[in-house]
Amino acid sequence: MDRDITIIGLVVDERASHAPEVQDVLTRYGSNILSRSGIPAPSKNRGIITLVMEAGEQERQEMEQHLQQIHGVQVKTISFGIPADSFN
């Protein structure tokens, strides 16, 4: 299966309420996540998470769908189409 490098950005509204659900999804796909960075915005009850992933198209789409089903979560993806093995 081809695995590309993908960057996924998440905005999580009502962070305190939705963070556990988001974390469950990210844990399920943890073996594909190369890097994760988070910026909480406590005054706005909002958080931003950026992920760099090594994943096939199907895995990426499944994770996106799971995240988009969580109320208050916005997901944006950039897939570079660069094979992950070219970084080894």
C-alpha positions as CSV (number, residue, x, y, z in Angstrom):
1,M,0.0,0.0,0.0
2,D,1.3,3.5,-0.9
3,R,1.8,5.6,2.2
4,D,2.2,9.4,1.7
5,I,3.1,12.3,3.9
6,T,0.1,14.2,4.9
7,I,-0.5,17.2,7.2
8,I,-3.8,17.4,9.0
9,G,-5.0,20.5,10.9
10,L,-7.8,20.3,13.6
11,V,-9.7,23.1,15.3
12,V,-11.5,21.7,18.4
13,D,-14.2,23.9,19.8
14,E,-15.5,23.3,23.3
15,R,-12.1,21.7,23.9
16,A,-12.8,20.4,27.4
17,S,-15.8,18.5,26.2
18,H,-14.5,17.1,22.9
19,A,-10.8,16.4,23.7
20,P,-11.4,12.9,25.0
21,E,-13.2,11.9,21.8
22,V,-10.5,13.5,19.6
23,Q,-7.8,11.7,21.7
24,D,-9.5,8.3,21.2
25,V,-9.4,8.7,17.4
26,L,-5.8,9.9,17.4
27,T,-4.8,7.0,19.6
28,R,-6.4,4.5,17.1
29,Y,-4.3,6.0,14.3
30,G,-1.2,6.7,16.5
31,S,1.1,4.3,14.6
32,N,0.6,6.6,11.5
33,I,1.3,9.9,13.3
34,L,4.9,11.0,12.9
35,S,4.4,14.4,14.7
36,R,1.7,16.1,16.8
37,S,1.6,19.6,18.0
38,G,-1.2,21.3,20.0
39,I,-2.0,24.9,20.9
40,P,-4.7,25.3,23.5
41,A,-6.6,28.6,23.7
42,P,-8.1,28.4,27.1
43,S,-9.7,31.9,26.9
44,K,-11.6,30.8,23.8
45,N,-12.2,27.2,24.9
46,R,-10.7,26.2,21.6
47,G,-7.6,24.2,20.6
48,I,-5.6,23.7,17.5
49,I,-3.8,20.4,16.7
50,T,-1.5,19.8,13.8
51,L,-0.5,16.3,12.7
52,V,2.1,15.0,10.3
53,M,1.1,11.5,9.2
54,E,2.5,8.6,7.1
55,A,-0.7,7.0,5.8
56,G,-2.4,5.4,2.9
57,E,-5.4,7.2,1.3
58,Q,-7.9,4.9,2.9
59,E,-6.4,5.2,6.4
60,R,-6.3,9.0,6.1
61,Q,-9.9,9.2,4.9
62,E,-11.1,6.9,7.7
63,M,-9.4,9.0,10.4
64,E,-10.8,12.3,8.9
65,Q,-14.3,10.8,8.8
66,H,-14.1,9.8,12.5
67,L,-12.8,13.2,13.5
68,Q,-15.5,15.0,11.4
69,Q,-18.2,13.1,13.2
70,I,-17.2,14.7,16.5
71,H,-19.3,17.9,17.1
72,G,-17.1,21.0,17.2
73,V,-14.2,19.6,15.3
74,Q,-13.0,21.0,12.0
75,V,-10.5,19.1,9.8
76,K,-8.4,20.3,6.9
77,T,-5.9,18.1,5.1
78,I,-2.9,18.7,2.8
79,S,-1.5,15.5,1.2
80,F,1.8,16.0,-0.6
81,G,1.7,12.8,-2.6
82,I,5.3,12.2,-1.5
83,P,5.9,8.6,-0.7
84,A,6.8,8.2,3.0
85,D,9.6,5.8,2.2
86,S,11.4,8.5,0.3
87,F,12.2,10.0,3.7
88,N,14.1,6.9,5.0
